[in-house]
């Protein structure tokens, strides 16, 4: 599964880099639109930094915040991920579809965030976390 996840993650960033190279002016692709991908990437690492065992509290010491801290960290990561995905849809429709501009830069922003979103879900829930297996 990690190979599939890395392909999705790479493809998302590759699409956005391609759009940034082809549409290099501020009017074609606003440079602030890269923020969604940055926050999606940050959320990817936040969500996958917490194991399922830490969320359940299995064999996990108190640490700084214990199980509650792990759950809050995971919740913030998912909020960032969903927020980035929703913001990318808003960018697609608000900046490209409704004003009837060329749509590819908006699609690139959306597909970047959608692919990072799916790679996050697959990596979080599609693998086993047996430490000694």
Secondary structure, DSSP 8 states (H G I E B T S, - for coil): -HHHHHHHHHHHHHHHHHHHHHS-STTTS-GGGHHHHHHHHHHHHHHHHS-HHHHHTTT---TTTHHHHHHHHHHHHHHHHHHHHHHHHHHHIIIIITTT--SHHHHHHHHHHHHHHHHHHHHHHSS---TT-
